[in-house]
Amino acid sequence: MVLIFLHVAPANAISQQYDKQINAWVYPVFEQNWRLFAPDPESVNRQISVRTMGTAPNGTAQVSNWFDLSGMDDSATRHNPFPSHTTQNMLRRAWSSYLETLGGDDQPRSERAVMIQQYLRNIAAERIAGQRGGSFHSIQLRVITLPIGAPDQAGGNRPATATPTSVDTRYLPWWKVAPHGTD
């Protein structure tokens, strides 16, 4: 309880001196997120897709088409009066944590960053294995980011499309995964 108190208390000499040790104990299990009380609405839409690489019977590499993981979550949430927290947030929060811990170069610099990278990789691998047949040993993620436009002056809906120059596409490196499926 002392470590949690030092983590949430205003900065002081003790919490600043032992910041590294406190954070190592608090994250990821007791991470605080105050967005419930002061929401920070999303300013972008992200489409997270995955593709797999396996070995064809003749020994050549075989790369699948992209599979839309975000679309899978959206369809499970849409028209569901009681969507699960997992369906709504698991992939989105995993990606947010990935950005926070790994930044733009995809190189983990802490144990937490390695854990978040593995978490995102495992989510993608398990979801694609559950949706597609075949075997694979590597995956790659693609994240397409589209800004959400501001509401018009009359308070109407936001524009559905963004300008083409505002679209950002990011390809993560290929990640090895435990072999999935069988041919």
C-alpha angles and dihedrals in degrees: 000000000000091000092049090048091051090048096053098033120095114274112284138162095272097046091046093049094049098032094123094051093044093051092046089058098039100046130105100000100048101030113157120225117179096182090111090068099033106022119204102206117220112264093190139043115225126202108199114195133177135203129188137221123209138158119265119223089259090057099254124128114262119201120195128218119266116279117206108231093176091053089053089056093044093052091048090051101040114096091002109125091201108031116179122253088235093056092048102042117013099088094035093050092044089055093046090051090047091055092047095050104032104028120191103324099060092227114131113224099179140037089253091055090051090050093049091048090052091046093054091044092050093049091052095044094049094046095049092045089054093050105039135046125225131061132282139174103190137040136195127199127213120194119195112194121200121181117236110233122233117258115267120256093264090059093251128144123303117257112273095220133052126212111273092240091060095060113107121195120192125187117200120210121267110273125205113232134183107279110273129201132350132257 
